[in-house]
Amino acid sequence: MKTNNFKVKTLIAALLLGSTLSAAQASDFFHQDTLTGDWEGARSALVQQGVTLSGDYVSETAGVLNGGQSYGTRYAQQIRLGATFDLNRLFSADQAGTVQLTLNDRRGRSTSGDLVGNRLPVQEVYGGEYTRLSEFSYANWLVTPQLQYKLGLLAMGNDFGGLSILTNFMNAGFCAHPLSMSGGSGWGNYPNAHLGGELKYNFNDSWALQTAVFNVNPEQNSESSRAFKPFAPGTTGYIVPVELIYNLHSALPGQYKLGYYFDSSNVARIDKPDRRANKRWGAYILADQTVWQSTALRSQNLHVFGQATTTDEATSTFRHWYSAGLVLNGPFAARPNDAIAIGYGRAVYNQHSRDNAVEGLRAKDELAAADAMNSLDIGEQLIELTYTLQATPWLSVRPSVQYIKEPGAFSNKEIKDAWVTGVQVKVNF
């Protein structure tokens, strides 16, 4: 039944895509901002009235060239549809706020799960393969425009713990949040959404401080039956992130984020399996700094980025994440909107988790297997190189080459280092 539903949805999507292609004006097709254009002025008219419609399709196809567990290729896709309602324009008001509605659908197979066996997903769009409500929120300012708030069903990773420069990668380890956050607490990244509220204060153009409170419900995003039920049971606690943001405004701009989060969920301890902990926590520092800017071409610049995270060793199997890399925008004068990116990352497995697995084998008198497991590296490492070809304003094609070292670190298995190639295609409707 699921297969038939998938085929029907795919057919509908194909028919819609075909109809929009035929409706696009040929003269503007390769220069317009979106695939479907302005709908003969109707889209711009809606924006003027306060309604902005958006959508995009992302596919990621990746295959194993060498190493891993087996050879092959896997395909995953995401379709996102959204609507932003500017209530100020809709109701001719001064401070009515904004409503955001987002629906997300994911389908496909995992290269990491099926072929490599590693922890850092090769395809960023894989995970939660069903249709869901990913945002239904209301945003406005309070007392002063410097104090902004947002309430509703939200993906907290949309506003916390991310760097936009990292969307130049395909592996989820880079794009665009450290996975140690969601891997060791109730932190949720898109398309996973939780009930909550955010508060942000902009001190000036350079400094901002934001915090939030989100419901933690592990079952909310694990079952498709709850895709449109934000009030479903299963709450284990709440999570509170606090983030300080510094934006450097200069000839070489940059962005820096320092964050901490606390999760009140009562969960089993890893260091002491017979006991439970009534809290989880984590901290992070993120940096994106421009180190070179062309004087001839504004879009041509070089960024260096870095990330470092730590989590609660008592409760999180994902202990640390470190990464660094470069992103060159406008690598050629003739291709001002393209980009080249290279990054290195290391995900560190919790030593207590490894020790527990080793002790389990020794308890069964499997001493050779225990010694082999104990000799495995404690971290998975990743190197990724991508080239983003901005073919049109609405179409980008991103080839990717990834080298995954110690892919079995988190599963306590000896797996050969893997070479993976893939391509991401993104279309803005």
C-alpha positions as CSV (number, residue, x, y, z in Angstrom):
1,M,0.0,0.0,0.0
2,K,2.9,2.4,0.8
3,T,4.5,1.7,-2.5
4,N,1.2,2.5,-4.3
5,N,0.9,5.8,-2.4
6,F,4.5,6.7,-3.3
7,K,3.8,6.0,-7.0
8,V,0.7,8.1,-6.9
9,K,2.4,11.0,-5.2
10,T,5.3,10.8,-7.6
11,L,2.9,10.8,-10.6
12,I,1.1,13.9,-9.2
13,A,4.3,15.7,-8.7
14,A,5.4,14.9,-12.2
15,L,2.2,16.2,-13.7
16,L,2.4,19.4,-11.6
17,L,6.0,19.9,-12.7
18,G,5.1,19.3,-16.4
19,S,2.2,21.8,-16.3
20,T,4.3,24.5,-14.6
21,L,7.1,24.0,-17.2
22,S,4.7,24.6,-20.1
23,A,3.3,27.7,-18.4
24,A,6.6,29.4,-18.0
25,Q,7.4,32.1,-20.4
26,A,10.3,30.9,-22.6
27,S,12.0,34.3,-22.8
28,D,12.4,34.5,-19.0
29,F,12.7,30.8,-18.2
30,F,16.5,30.6,-17.6
31,H,16.7,34.0,-15.8
32,Q,13.6,34.0,-13.5
33,D,14.1,33.4,-9.8
34,T,11.8,30.4,-9.7
35,L,11.0,27.5,-12.0
36,T,7.3,28.5,-12.3
37,G,8.0,32.2,-12.7
38,D,5.6,35.0,-11.8
39,W,2.4,33.3,-13.0
40,E,1.7,36.3,-15.3
41,G,1.9,38.7,-12.4
42,A,-0.3,36.7,-10.0
43,R,2.6,35.7,-7.8
44,S,3.8,39.3,-7.3
45,A,0.2,40.4,-6.7
46,L,-0.1,37.9,-3.9
47,V,3.1,39.1,-2.3
48,Q,1.8,42.7,-2.4
49,Q,-1.3,41.5,-0.7
50,G,0.7,39.7,2.0
51,V,1.0,36.1,0.8
52,T,4.3,34.6,-0.3
53,L,4.2,31.1,-1.7
54,S,7.4,29.0,-1.9
55,G,8.5,25.5,-2.7
56,D,11.5,23.4,-3.7
57,Y,12.6,19.9,-4.7
58,V,15.9,18.4,-3.6
59,S,17.3,15.1,-4.7
60,E,20.5,13.4,-3.5
61,T,21.9,10.4,-5.3
62,A,25.0,8.8,-3.9
63,G,27.0,5.6,-4.4
64,V,29.9,3.7,-2.9
65,L,33.0,3.5,-5.1
66,N,35.2,1.6,-2.6
67,G,35.0,0.4,0.9
68,G,32.0,0.5,3.2
69,Q,29.8,-2.6,3.5
70,S,28.7,-3.0,-0.1
71,Y,28.7,-1.3,-3.5
72,G,25.6,0.4,-5.0
73,T,23.7,3.6,-5.3
74,R,20.8,5.1,-3.4
75,Y,18.4,8.0,-4.1
76,A,16.6,10.3,-1.7
77,Q,14.4,13.3,-2.3
78,Q,12.6,16.1,-0.5
79,I,9.7,18.3,-1.6
80,R,8.9,21.3,0.5
81,L,5.9,23.7,0.1
82,G,5.4,26.8,2.2
83,A,3.3,29.9,2.6
84,T,4.2,33.1,4.5
85,F,1.3,35.3,5.5
86,D,2.3,39.0,6.2
87,L,-0.7,39.9,8.5
88,N,0.3,43.6,8.3
89,R,-0.5,43.7,4.6
90,L,-3.4,41.3,4.8
91,F,-5.2,43.3,7.4
92,S,-3.6,46.8,6.8
93,A,-2.2,46.8,10.3
94,D,1.0,48.1,11.9
95,Q,2.0,45.2,14.1
96,A,-0.1,42.1,13.2
97,G,2.9,39.8,12.7
98,T,3.6,36.9,10.3
99,V,2.3,33.3,10.0
100,Q,4.5,30.6,8.4
101,L,3.2,27.3,7.2
102,T,5.5,24.6,5.8
103,L,4.8,21.1,4.6
104,N,7.6,18.6,3.9
105,D,7.7,15.2,2.2
106,R,10.8,12.9,2.1
107,R,11.2,9.6,0.2
108,G,14.0,7.4,-0.8
109,R,16.8,5.1,0.5
110,S,19.9,5.8,2.6
111,T,23.4,5.3,1.2
112,S,24.8,5.4,4.8
113,G,22.3,2.9,6.2
114,D,22.2,0.5,3.2
115,L,25.7,0.6,1.9
116,V,28.3,2.3,4.1
117,G,27.2,1.7,7.7
118,N,28.4,5.0,9.1
119,R,26.9,7.5,11.5
120,L,27.1,10.7,9.5
121,P,24.5,10.5,6.8
122,V,25.9,10.8,3.3
123,Q,22.6,12.3,2.1
124,E,21.4,15.3,4.1
125,V,17.8,15.0,3.0
126,Y,17.4,11.4,4.2
127,G,15.4,10.8,7.4
128,G,11.8,10.7,8.3
129,E,10.5,9.4,4.9
130,Y,6.9,10.7,5.0
131,T,4.8,13.8,4.6
132,R,4.6,16.0,7.7
133,L,3.8,19.5,9.0
134,S,7.2,21.0,9.6
135,E,6.1,24.5,10.7
136,F,3.0,26.4,11.7
137,S,4.2,29.5,13.5
138,Y,3.4,33.0,14.4
139,A,6.1,35.7,14.7
140,N,6.0,39.3,15.8
141,W,7.9,41.8,18.0
142,L,7.2,42.8,21.5
143,V,7.6,46.4,23.0
144,T,10.4,47.2,20.5
145,P,11.3,45.8,17.1
146,Q,14.6,44.7,18.6
147,L,12.7,42.1,20.7
148,Q,11.3,39.4,18.5
149,Y,9.3,36.3,19.3
150,K,8.0,33.2,17.5
151,L,5.4,30.7,18.7
152,G,4.0,27.4,17.4
153,L,5.2,24.2,15.8
154,L,8.8,24.8,14.9
155,A,12.1,23.2,13.9
156,M,14.4,24.7,16.4
157,G,17.4,24.1,14.2
158,N,16.1,26.6,11.7
159,D,17.0,29.4,14.1
160,F,19.6,27.8,16.5
161,G,23.0,26.2,16.1
162,G,23.5,26.5,12.3
163,L,25.6,28.3,9.8
164,S,24.2,29.1,6.4
165,I,27.6,28.7,4.7
166,L,27.4,25.0,5.5
167,T,24.5,24.4,3.1
168,N,27.3,24.1,0.4
169,F,27.7,20.4,1.5
170,M,25.6,17.3,1.0
171,N,26.7,15.2,4.0
172,A,24.5,15.9,7.0
173,G,27.6,16.1,9.2
174,F,28.2,19.5,7.7
175,C,24.8,20.7,6.4
176,A,24.1,22.7,8.4
177,H,24.1,21.8,12.1
178,P,26.4,19.7,14.2
179,L,24.7,16.3,14.6
180,S,25.9,16.0,18.2
181,M,23.0,18.3,19.2
182,S,20.2,16.1,17.9
183,G,22.2,12.9,18.5
184,G,22.4,13.5,22.2
185,S,19.3,15.4,23.3
186,G,15.8,16.4,22.3
187,W,17.2,19.0,19.9
188,G,15.3,18.9,16.6
189,N,16.5,19.9,13.1
190,Y,14.3,20.4,10.0
191,P,12.0,18.8,9.1
192,N,11.5,17.6,12.7
193,A,9.3,20.1,14.5
194,H,8.3,20.6,18.1
195,L,5.9,22.8,20.0
196,G,7.7,25.8,21.5
197,G,8.5,29.5,21.5
198,E,11.5,31.6,20.7
199,L,12.7,35.0,22.0
200,K,15.5,37.0,20.4
201,Y,16.9,40.4,21.3
202,N,19.0,42.4,18.8
203,F,21.3,44.7,20.9
204,N,22.5,46.3,17.7
205,D,23.6,45.2,14.2
206,S,26.5,43.2,15.6
207,W,25.2,41.5,18.7
208,A,22.1,39.4,19.4
209,L,21.0,37.0,22.2
210,Q,18.3,34.4,21.7
211,T,16.6,31.6,23.7
212,A,13.7,29.3,23.4
213,V,11.7,26.5,25.1
214,F,10.7,23.4,23.1
215,N,8.7,20.3,23.9
216,V,10.8,17.1,23.8
217,N,8.8,14.2,22.3
218,P,10.9,11.4,20.8
219,E,7.8,9.7,19.4
220,Q,6.6,12.9,17.6
221,N,9.0,12.5,14.7
222,S,9.5,8.8,14.7
223,E,6.0,7.7,13.4
224,S,4.3,9.0,10.3
225,S,0.9,8.6,12.1
226,R,1.8,11.6,14.1
227,A,2.9,13.8,11.2
228,F,0.0,16.2,11.7
229,K,-0.6,15.7,15.4
230,P,1.6,18.2,17.3
231,F,-0.2,17.5,20.6
232,A,0.4,13.7,20.5
233,P,1.4,12.1,23.8
234,G,5.0,11.0,24.5
235,T,6.6,14.2,26.1
236,T,9.7,13.4,28.1
237,G,10.6,17.0,29.1
238,Y,11.6,20.3,27.6
239,I,14.8,21.7,26.0
240,V,16.1,25.3,26.4
241,P,18.8,26.6,24.1
242,V,20.6,29.9,24.7
243,E,22.7,31.4,21.9
244,L,24.9,34.5,21.6
245,I,25.4,35.7,18.1
246,Y,28.1,38.1,16.9
247,N,28.1,39.5,13.3
248,L,31.3,41.1,12.2
249,H,30.6,44.0,9.8
250,S,33.8,44.9,8.0
251,A,35.5,44.5,4.6
252,L,35.8,40.8,5.6
253,P,32.6,40.0,7.4
254,G,32.0,37.0,9.7
255,Q,29.5,35.4,12.0
256,Y,30.2,33.7,15.4
257,K,27.8,31.7,17.6
258,L,28.2,30.5,21.1
259,G,25.5,28.2,22.5
260,Y,24.3,26.1,25.4
261,Y,21.3,23.9,25.7
262,F,19.6,22.1,28.6
263,D,17.2,19.1,28.2
264,S,15.1,18.1,31.3
265,S,14.2,14.6,30.0
266,N,14.7,11.7,32.3
267,V,16.8,9.2,30.4
268,A,19.0,6.2,31.0
269,R,22.7,6.9,31.8
270,I,25.4,5.5,29.6
271,D,28.2,5.7,32.2
272,K,26.0,4.0,34.8
273,P,23.4,1.9,32.9
274,D,21.6,0.9,36.1
275,R,20.8,4.5,36.9
276,R,18.9,7.4,35.2
277,A,19.7,11.0,34.6
278,N,17.1,13.8,34.9
279,K,18.9,16.2,32.5
280,R,21.0,16.4,29.4
281,W,23.1,19.3,28.1
282,G,25.4,20.4,25.4
283,A,27.5,23.4,24.2
284,Y,28.8,24.6,20.9
285,I,30.9,27.3,19.2
286,L,30.4,28.0,15.4
287,A,32.4,30.4,13.2
288,D,32.2,31.6,9.7
289,Q,34.8,34.2,8.6
290,T,35.5,35.8,5.3
291,V,39.3,35.8,4.8
292,W,39.5,37.1,1.2
293,Q,37.2,39.4,-0.9
294,S,37.8,40.1,-4.5
295,T,37.9,43.9,-5.3
296,A,36.7,43.2,-8.9
297,L,33.7,40.9,-8.2
298,R,31.6,41.3,-5.1
299,S,30.3,37.7,-5.2
300,Q,33.8,36.3,-5.2
301,N,35.1,35.6,-1.7
302,L,36.7,32.9,0.4
303,H,35.2,31.8,3.8
304,V,36.8,29.7,6.5
305,F,34.5,27.9,8.9
306,G,34.9,25.9,12.1
307,Q,32.6,24.1,14.6
308,A,33.3,22.5,18.0
309,T,30.7,20.8,20.3
310,T,30.5,18.9,23.5
311,T,27.7,16.9,25.1
312,D,26.9,15.3,28.4
313,E,29.0,12.1,28.6
314,A,26.5,10.5,31.0
315,T,23.7,10.4,28.4
316,S,24.9,11.1,24.9
317,T,26.5,8.5,22.6
318,F,27.6,11.4,20.3
319,R,30.3,12.9,22.6
320,H,32.0,15.6,20.4
321,W,32.0,17.1,16.9
322,Y,34.8,19.1,15.3
323,S,35.0,20.5,11.8
324,A,36.8,23.0,9.7
325,G,36.8,23.9,6.0
326,L,36.8,26.4,3.2
327,V,34.1,27.7,0.9
328,L,35.1,29.7,-2.2
329,N,32.2,31.7,-3.7
330,G,32.4,32.7,-7.4
331,P,35.5,30.6,-8.2
332,F,35.5,31.9,-11.7
333,A,34.7,35.3,-13.1
334,A,32.4,33.7,-15.6
335,R,30.6,31.7,-12.8
336,P,29.9,34.3,-10.1
337,N,27.2,32.3,-8.4
338,D,29.0,28.9,-8.2
339,A,30.9,27.7,-5.2
340,I,33.6,25.2,-4.2
341,A,33.6,23.8,-0.7
342,I,35.9,21.4,1.2
343,G,35.5,20.3,4.8
344,Y,36.9,18.0,7.4
345,G,34.9,16.7,10.4
346,R,35.4,14.2,13.2
347,A,32.5,12.8,15.2
348,V,33.6,11.3,18.6
349,Y,31.8,8.3,20.0
350,N,31.2,8.2,23.8
351,Q,33.9,5.9,25.4
352,H,31.3,4.7,27.9
353,S,29.1,3.4,25.1
354,R,32.1,1.5,23.7
355,D,33.1,0.2,27.1
356,N,29.5,-1.1,27.7
357,A,29.6,-3.0,24.3
358,V,33.0,-4.5,25.1
359,E,31.9,-5.6,28.6
360,G,28.8,-7.2,27.0
361,L,30.9,-9.4,24.8
362,R,33.2,-10.3,27.7
363,A,30.3,-11.3,29.8
364,K,29.4,-13.8,27.1
365,D,33.0,-15.0,27.1
366,E,33.6,-13.6,23.5
367,L,37.0,-12.4,24.4
368,A,38.5,-12.2,20.9
369,A,35.5,-10.2,19.7
370,A,35.8,-7.9,22.7
371,D,39.4,-7.2,22.1
372,A,38.8,-6.5,18.4
373,M,36.0,-4.1,19.3
374,N,38.1,-2.4,21.9
375,S,40.8,-1.7,19.3
376,L,38.4,0.3,17.0
377,D,38.9,4.0,16.6
378,I,36.6,6.1,18.9
379,G,35.7,8.5,16.1
380,E,34.3,8.7,12.6
381,Q,36.1,11.1,10.2
382,L,34.8,12.8,7.1
383,I,36.2,14.8,4.2
384,E,33.9,16.2,1.6
385,L,34.6,18.2,-1.6
386,T,31.7,19.8,-3.5
387,Y,31.2,22.0,-6.5
388,T,27.9,23.9,-6.7
389,L,26.9,24.8,-10.2
390,Q,24.2,27.4,-10.2
391,A,22.8,26.6,-13.6
392,T,19.9,29.1,-13.4
393,P,18.6,31.2,-10.5
394,W,16.2,28.3,-9.7
395,L,18.4,25.3,-10.5
396,S,21.6,24.2,-8.8
397,V,23.6,21.0,-9.3
398,R,26.1,19.9,-6.7
399,P,28.5,17.0,-7.3
400,S,30.1,15.6,-4.1
401,V,33.0,13.4,-3.3
402,Q,33.2,12.1,0.3
403,Y,35.8,10.0,2.1
404,I,34.6,8.4,5.3
405,K,37.3,7.0,7.6
406,E,36.4,4.6,10.4
407,P,32.7,4.3,9.3
408,G,32.0,1.6,11.9
409,A,33.1,3.7,15.0
410,F,29.6,4.3,16.2
411,S,28.2,0.8,15.5
412,N,31.3,-0.9,17.1
413,K,32.0,-2.6,13.8
414,E,35.1,-2.9,11.7
415,I,34.1,-1.4,8.3
416,K,36.5,-0.4,5.5
417,D,37.0,3.3,4.9
418,A,34.7,4.4,2.1
419,W,34.8,6.5,-1.0
420,V,31.4,7.9,-1.9
421,T,30.4,10.1,-4.9
422,G,27.0,11.7,-5.3
423,V,25.1,14.6,-6.7
424,Q,22.5,17.0,-5.3
425,V,19.9,18.7,-7.5
426,K,17.8,21.5,-6.2
427,V,14.9,23.2,-7.9
428,N,13.1,26.2,-6.5
429,F,9.5,26.3,-7.6
